[in-house]
Structure formats: C-alpha cells, structure tokens
Amino acid sequence: MLKTIAAFDRIGEENAFAVLARANALAAQGRDIINLGIGQPDFRTPEHIVEAAIKALRDGHHGYTPATGIPALREAVAADLHRRYKVEVSPDSVMIMPGGKPTMFMSIMMFGEPGAEIMYPDPGFPIYRSMIEFTGAKPVPVPIREENGFAFSAEETLKLITPNTRLLILNSPANPTGGVTPKSEVDRLVAGLEQWPDVAIMSDEIYDQMTYDGETHVCLLTYPSIRDRLILLNGWSKTYAMTGWRLGYAIFPGQLYDYARKLAVNLHSCVNASAQYAGIAALTGPQDAVARMVAEFDSRRKVVVAGLNKLPGVSCATPKGAFYAFPNIKNTGWKAKALASTLLEDAGVAIIGGPDFGILGEGYVRLSYANSTENILKALGRMGEFLASRKAA
C-alpha cells in the first residue's frame, strides 16, 4: 500500500458537493429533486460579461498571464473597492485567484503549523477547519450563535485569542447562517485586536453585496489599524453569478503578497486568461443585473423564512445577508444530518445538515434560496408533509 503523509488523513471536504452529486444521481433516475443545498446563484452570468470573455478569446488571449493576474484586472479591482468603500488599495496588493478557496488555502498555509492556533467561525464554511487541521495547527472555533443574530461577538472572539494565535478568520455576510455582523461589533473587535498585533486576519467577504433590511456590509479594509495584517477574500462567483468561471481575488499586505505569488506559481501558474477579461467587464460595466439578482434573493428570503416558521418543530431567524437560511430544527426531534439525508431520499428535497458546517451546527440545517420561488414553495410543502408524518429515526 502506498504511504502518504499523515496530514492527508486530517483533510476534510465540503459536503454540499456530495449532496449535489447524490441529488443529481437521483434526478438521473427520474426522481423529481429540488436542490436547496448548493450555494450557487440560479441566474445566468450577465451577457456583457460573457461577451467580454468571447471577445478575449477571439482577440487571441490564449496564453499564460502573470501569476498575480493581468494588470488591467488588478487595477479594476482596486478601483471597484475605492468606488464602493472609499479605500485606497494599490493594484500591486491585488492577486487574482482561481476562485475563493485558494485564498483560504494560502492564508492558512502561511500561518498554520503544529503549535499554532487558528480561529475560525463555527458554524462556518467547512474548508476553514479542514485546511487548519491539514497544516497541523489547532483549530479554535469562534461560536456563531443564533441568539446573537448569527453575528460574531467581539467580546467572545477576543477572549479566545492566546499567545499561540496566528490567524483569525472572519466571514460576514456569512455562510451558512446568513448572519451579518454590525459595524458596532466590528469596531469593538478591531479595537481589541490592537492588543494582539501579531494576529493576522483573513476576512472572507465574498457575499459583501448581498445584504437586506437596510444592513450595510462593513469592509475590514476601512480599518487602518489592521491593514498591515489583513487578508481580504472576495471575487465574482456570487455577485455576478460566475461560480463556474473560477475567478476570485485577494488583497495581501506587505511580504505576504510575495509569499502568495510564489504559492500561485507553484500551485496554478495563473488564472484563465479570458475569464480575467470577463472579470474586468463585470467590475467596470453596468451593475443593474447585480441589483436585480439581490432584489430577487430578498423576495425569496421572505418566502423561505415565512414558510420555515410554519413547519412543525422549526423556527428560523431572518438572515440579513448572503442567500442562505439556517433554521433551528431542534424541536422536530431529528438530528440535522439524518433529517437532511432522509428528506433528500424520501421527499426529494436537498438541504445540508448543520454539522457539516461545524460542531455548533447540530440542531440546524442550511437551505439555499438560490432557486426559484416556485421550487422553494414546493420544497417547503414537501418538508411540511414529511415532518407532519414522519417521526425522527
């Protein structure tokens, strides 16, 4: 038997893709499956973005690009951040990535090693903990509590920092909860972090343009006191319905940028050339498609929350961002993963069990409302019938 390094026994995965594969397999058998599991907008990429990629290919952009991304796209990212957040970002600190996960991978690899501690949100995106464990660092969950509106608590977070803490991962608007952390809480956290100048921060802001009910996203780039140790993660996948294009970006401070560049050279060489030209068109072109999509998600969000709160044993806090609901199912008597699995197999509704997002995810499930209102209503109806007729296994 081949002998691999022990670290590979510690690496996890994202169960949403396993659920997607099972849902697709059932659909291929002729089953009527409604997928509320995968976090993917059900909208087409806006046409002017698609056309920009086609033009790039026709213009001969078929070769390698710089490992850090083409200059015009890095400049467009810097300009977009200035337009939206009034922050000065040098294009030389922008790195174009093949999606969002490489930024997580690189950031955690930079700071993770045996003896180090890395803090991450729980419930949170599962790749955070997976990569922390892969490096041998100690994963330290930061509780994300329903009673706190699924926002992180600055006080609770700061109390978890120790002299061994190397990196703090933040995510708002959040996956899987839809929570949005208010500015007052971010202010308190940043002020407290001044007492820990050696702790780096990775802020995952991939859902930054998806907020509701008057909430405004707080970009951590707007805090000068942490800019020299802040890694920003963002991209095109969610905002512009470009998940399959594999296009993201990061802002790396100081020497971390060159570390990231070297990792990129070793890992993926560069990002797809035509996709980068599409990225320029997305940032510099009309933004009306983004506004329409977010407005539609807002409408669906209201349908989802109202419907979930009518289900027996289910209660659902209103998410303030992203396109996920994270209902509490403790009073149904079901364990979360068992409920998710049985709903898929027996009722044809794909959702994700809360424990797939962390230790504190038990008692919750995640639904993505990146599906049509018609399908959402149909799924809620099936869930209601199931819960009314089936007792917990």
VOGU-3710 file (C-alpha; in Angstrom, 3 decimals, decimal comma):
1> mlktiaafdr> 0,000/0,000/0,000  1,247/3,463/-0,865  2,362/5,508/2,104  1,116/9,097/2,198  1,788/11,780/4,775  -0,451/11,794/7,827  -1,773/15,275/7,046  -3,967/13,847/4,305  -5,897/11,850/6,889  -6,837/15,151/8,523
11> igeenafavl> -8,153/16,910/5,455  -11,917/17,307/5,181  -14,213/18,359/2,360  -17,347/20,330/1,541  -20,358/18,055/1,909  -22,550/20,328/-0,216  -20,862/18,814/-3,264  -21,592/15,278/-2,054  -25,240/16,234/-1,594  -25,241/17,788/-5,061
21> aranalaaqg> -23,835/14,583/-6,552  -26,468/12,456/-4,798  -29,253/14,836/-5,835  -28,065/14,667/-9,448  -27,873/10,878/-9,291  -31,459/10,667/-8,032  -32,591/13,113/-10,720  -30,876/10,947/-13,354  -33,039/8,062/-12,119  -36,129/10,102/-12,921
31> rdiinlgigq> -36,778/11,458/-9,418  -38,149/14,969/-9,032  -35,466/16,629/-6,892  -35,498/20,215/-5,625  -31,995/21,322/-4,738  -31,771/23,852/-1,917  -28,353/22,549/-0,954  -25,710/24,062/-3,190  -24,664/27,706/-2,741  -24,881/28,764/-6,353
41> pdfrtpehiv> -26,957/31,569/-7,913  -29,540/30,206/-10,341  -29,026/33,200/-12,627  -27,047/33,351/-15,854  -23,836/35,341/-15,935  -24,793/38,761/-17,381  -24,450/38,825/-21,149  -21,911/41,647/-21,383  -19,563/39,631/-19,175  -19,924/36,539/-21,355
51> eaaikalrdg> -19,310/38,618/-24,464  -16,129/40,085/-22,966  -14,744/36,570/-22,485  -15,679/35,583/-26,044  -14,029/38,728/-27,401  -10,878/37,999/-25,387  -10,658/34,554/-26,947  -11,239/35,929/-30,440  -8,615/38,600/-29,823  -6,070/35,884/-29,124
61> hhgytpatgi> -5,806/35,915/-25,330  -4,974/32,215/-25,179  -1,705/32,135/-23,283  -0,265/32,390/-19,805  -0,866/35,539/-17,802  1,096/36,872/-14,815  0,712/34,682/-11,736  -0,767/37,662/-9,907  -3,322/38,436/-12,632  -3,376/40,798/-15,589
71> palreavaad> -2,648/44,416/-14,592  -5,919/45,776/-16,002  -7,962/43,443/-13,800  -5,947/44,229/-10,678  -6,473/47,921/-11,403  -10,206/47,321/-11,872  -10,425/45,553/-8,507  -8,639/48,422/-6,762  -10,932/50,952/-8,444  -14,045/48,960/-7,521
81> lhrrykvevs> -13,034/48,795/-3,855  -12,412/52,536/-3,863  -15,774/53,187/-5,515  -17,707/51,061/-3,049  -15,772/51,569/0,198  -13,707/54,733/-0,373  -10,485/52,879/0,481  -7,146/53,238/-1,253  -5,889/49,873/-2,491  -2,770/49,528/-4,576
91> pdsvmimpgg> -3,201/47,237/-7,599  0,161/45,788/-6,537  -1,549/44,287/-3,455  -4,304/42,633/-5,521  -3,873/39,000/-6,509  -6,259/37,318/-8,939  -7,198/33,785/-7,899  -9,000/30,797/-9,453  -11,941/31,218/-7,066  -12,157/31,958/-3,364
101> kptmfmsimm> -10,739/28,768/-1,859  -7,124/29,390/-2,965  -7,067/32,499/-0,752  -8,211/30,392/2,202  -5,642/27,734/1,336  -2,764/30,187/1,023  -3,664/32,195/4,120  -3,967/29,140/6,339  -0,795/27,610/4,891  1,104/30,796/5,732
111> fgepgaeimy> 0,173/30,689/9,419  -0,735/27,087/10,174  1,779/24,701/11,726  1,938/22,454/14,812  1,784/24,622/17,929  -0,085/27,451/16,207  -3,752/28,256/16,759  -6,104/29,490/14,041  -9,556/30,814/14,878  -12,500/30,316/12,548
121> pdpgfpiyrs> -16,297/30,784/12,675  -18,450/27,842/13,803  -20,857/27,247/12,158  -18,826/28,354/9,174  -17,550/27,392/5,755  -16,154/23,855/6,230  -12,926/24,428/4,304  -11,637/26,734/7,047  -11,364/23,937/9,610  -10,318/21,379/7,023
131> mieftgakpv> -7,270/23,372/5,972  -6,373/24,339/9,543  -6,254/20,671/10,529  -4,273/19,837/7,401  -1,480/22,193/8,479  -1,307/20,660/11,951  -2,420/23,873/13,646  -5,038/23,780/16,384  -8,486/24,857/15,125  -10,198/27,201/17,591
141> pvpireengf> -13,912/27,651/16,821  -15,437/31,095/17,305  -19,080/30,483/18,261  -21,640/31,991/15,895  -24,846/31,976/17,930  -28,466/32,282/16,861  -29,248/34,463/19,875  -26,674/36,937/18,575  -28,316/37,155/15,162  -25,644/34,790/13,813
151> afsaeetlkl> -23,129/37,632/14,073  -19,815/37,076/15,810  -19,378/38,523/19,282  -16,307/40,744/19,587  -16,040/40,054/23,320  -16,272/36,284/22,910  -13,848/36,302/19,991  -11,211/38,354/21,775  -11,349/36,091/24,833  -10,331/33,142/22,660
161> itpntrllil> -7,067/34,728/21,492  -3,909/33,357/23,116  -0,176/33,935/22,561  -0,324/30,981/20,139  -2,998/32,552/17,940  -1,612/33,243/14,474  -4,696/33,879/12,321  -8,326/34,911/12,854  -10,805/34,067/10,082  -13,929/36,216/9,795
171> nspanptggv> -16,923/35,910/7,462  -19,748/38,420/7,091  -22,246/38,157/5,426  -21,870/34,569/6,493  -22,188/31,112/5,061  -24,104/29,055/6,270  -26,155/31,304/8,546  -26,810/34,442/6,520  -25,666/36,445/9,532  -24,326/39,981/9,147
181> tpksevdrlv> -22,118/41,418/11,872  -22,997/45,064/12,629  -20,410/47,829/12,482  -20,528/48,402/16,242  -19,361/44,830/16,830  -16,654/45,071/14,165  -15,465/48,319/15,753  -15,122/46,581/19,132  -13,270/43,656/17,609  -10,782/45,846/15,730
191> agleqwpdva> -10,140/47,931/18,848  -9,471/44,769/20,849  -7,157/43,384/18,163  -4,836/46,324/18,753  -3,739/44,433/21,879  -2,744/41,479/19,661  -0,561/42,994/16,910  0,867/39,625/15,848  -2,514/38,095/14,954  -3,273/38,186/11,225
201> imsdeiydqm> -6,862/38,443/9,963  -8,446/36,849/6,923  -11,795/38,455/6,113  -13,979/36,402/3,766  -16,245/38,997/2,149  -17,452/37,017/-0,863  -21,123/37,917/-0,105  -20,423/41,612/0,522  -23,037/42,885/-1,947  -25,823/40,653/-0,643
211> tydgethvcl> -27,359/42,372/2,373  -31,003/43,076/3,227  -33,271/45,080/5,537  -31,064/48,152/5,356  -27,937/46,331/6,523  -24,663/47,653/5,138  -21,598/45,497/4,744  -18,577/46,563/6,776  -15,378/46,038/4,788  -12,375/45,454/7,031
221> ltypsirdrl> -10,176/47,383/4,602  -11,740/50,524/6,087  -9,832/49,996/9,377  -6,297/51,454/9,017  -5,047/49,893/12,279  -5,219/46,351/10,859  -4,427/46,942/7,175  -0,830/45,716/7,566  -2,037/42,253/8,673  -5,363/41,935/6,852
231> illngwskty> -6,002/39,478/4,025  -9,222/40,193/2,120  -11,029/37,460/0,187  -13,574/38,362/-2,470  -14,485/37,539/-6,039  -17,041/37,253/-8,792  -18,728/33,896/-8,125  -21,713/35,039/-6,079  -22,141/38,700/-7,048  -22,039/38,116/-10,800
241> amtgwrlgya> -23,327/34,511/-10,917  -19,909/33,278/-12,079  -19,314/30,207/-9,899  -18,102/28,072/-12,788  -15,712/30,712/-14,105  -13,409/30,160/-11,081  -12,441/33,767/-10,584  -11,665/35,442/-7,281  -9,241/37,894/-5,761  -7,333/38,592/-2,594
251> ifpgqlydya> -5,677/41,628/-1,063  -2,435/40,606/0,647  -0,424/43,035/2,791  3,339/43,539/2,696  5,540/40,477/2,417  2,521/38,148/2,432  1,874/39,194/-1,156  5,125/37,720/-2,399  4,519/34,533/-0,414  1,134/34,259/-2,127
261> rklavnlhsc> 2,708/34,931/-5,523  5,185/32,099/-5,001  2,390/29,765/-3,921  0,453/30,701/-7,055  3,463/29,941/-9,259  3,836/26,554/-7,599  0,133/25,748/-7,499  -1,773/27,040/-10,527  0,664/29,210/-12,561  -2,013/31,736/-13,456
271> vnasaqyagi> -5,746/32,268/-13,835  -7,646/31,604/-17,070  -6,964/34,500/-19,424  -10,427/35,015/-20,934  -12,079/34,770/-17,507  -9,938/37,694/-16,352  -11,207/39,873/-19,198  -14,734/38,855/-18,205  -13,860/39,980/-14,676  -12,923/43,436/-15,965
281> aaltgpqdav> -16,265/43,729/-17,766  -18,101/42,663/-14,603  -16,497/45,365/-12,448  -16,485/48,201/-14,973  -19,758/47,503/-16,774  -23,397/48,000/-15,749  -24,327/46,749/-12,276  -28,095/46,545/-12,795  -28,034/42,737/-13,092  -26,477/42,530/-9,624
291> armvaefdsr> -29,193/44,746/-8,165  -31,928/42,659/-9,823  -30,476/39,405/-8,547  -30,136/40,667/-4,970  -33,695/42,023/-5,072  -34,943/38,614/-6,189  -32,980/36,888/-3,420  -34,568/39,304/-0,958  -38,032/38,342/-2,191  -37,238/34,636/-1,907
301> rkvvvaglnk> -35,702/35,152/1,527  -39,039/36,389/2,837  -40,844/33,401/1,342  -38,321/30,969/2,858  -38,402/32,466/6,354  -42,214/32,667/6,451  -42,554/29,110/5,170  -39,965/27,609/7,502  -41,558/29,214/10,537  -44,823/27,447/9,691
311> lpgvscatpk> -43,243/23,985/9,685  -43,805/21,791/12,763  -40,889/21,997/15,184  -38,977/24,511/13,033  -38,051/28,127/13,756  -35,993/30,353/11,516  -34,216/33,609/12,320  -34,319/36,103/9,467  -30,980/36,093/7,602  -29,590/39,550/6,862
321> gafyafpnik> -27,199/38,590/4,080  -25,984/36,027/1,523  -28,638/33,611/0,202  -28,956/31,057/2,985  -31,411/30,345/5,775  -30,251/28,396/8,820  -33,414/27,191/10,571  -33,449/25,659/14,034  -34,883/22,115/13,848  -34,238/21,012/17,450
331> ntgwkakala> -37,945/20,717/18,270  -38,550/18,305/15,396  -36,709/15,563/17,283  -34,471/14,912/14,277  -30,697/15,085/14,209  -29,696/17,510/11,488  -27,761/15,244/9,132  -30,318/12,445/9,450  -33,100/14,872/8,573  -31,199/16,262/5,592
341> stlledagva> -30,390/12,799/4,263  -33,908/11,435/4,710  -35,532/14,499/3,168  -33,426/14,001/0,049  -34,038/10,287/-0,271  -37,729/10,236/0,682  -39,072/13,693/-0,134  -36,765/14,817/-2,934  -35,526/17,969/-1,175  -31,780/18,582/-0,937
351> iiggpdfgil> -30,570/20,612/2,060  -27,389/20,468/4,161  -27,145/19,327/7,779  -25,753/21,918/10,170  -22,920/19,700/11,493  -21,341/19,889/8,032  -20,512/23,480/8,992  -19,127/22,840/12,450  -19,604/21,461/15,920  -22,195/24,102/16,764
361> gegyvrlsya> -24,229/23,302/13,656  -26,157/20,448/15,272  -29,819/21,337/15,586  -29,798/23,370/12,363  -29,950/22,806/8,616  -28,944/25,083/5,764  -31,225/25,958/2,880  -30,036/27,959/-0,103  -32,706/30,176/-1,595  -30,751/30,436/-4,827
371> nstenilkal> -33,623/28,628/-6,515  -36,929/29,792/-7,960  -39,784/30,865/-5,692  -41,901/28,142/-7,282  -39,384/25,455/-6,328  -38,902/26,915/-2,857  -42,650/26,778/-2,174  -42,812/23,235/-3,499  -39,870/22,205/-1,301  -41,423/23,799/1,778
381> grmgeflasr> -44,630/21,907/1,088  -42,769/18,615/0,879  -40,869/19,373/4,067  -44,109/20,183/5,889  -45,744/16,940/4,786  -42,643/14,977/5,771  -42,345/16,496/9,246  -46,048/16,074/9,903  -45,993/12,384/9,012  -42,537/11,116/9,967
391> kaa> -41,074/10,800/13,420  -37,363/11,074/13,994  -35,434/7,894/13,293
//
